[in-house]
């Protein structure tokens, strides 16, 4: 039995599976993940490095 996951959940999972290395200091956060927030026509994914505090943000904008 499959469980439905939205395209946004699948994209977050892709980030969690592949992009957990900090681009600033190189720390690999195997226990972390991307945080997802939405506001109207924007979906924002953020990864905060627990080592140096750098924040990487990726944003998807939805067309009206």
Buried (B, 14 or more C-beta within 10 A) or exposed (E): EEEEEEEBEEBBEEBBEEBBBBEEEEBEBEEBBBEBEEEEEEBBBBBBBEEEEEEBEEEBEEEE
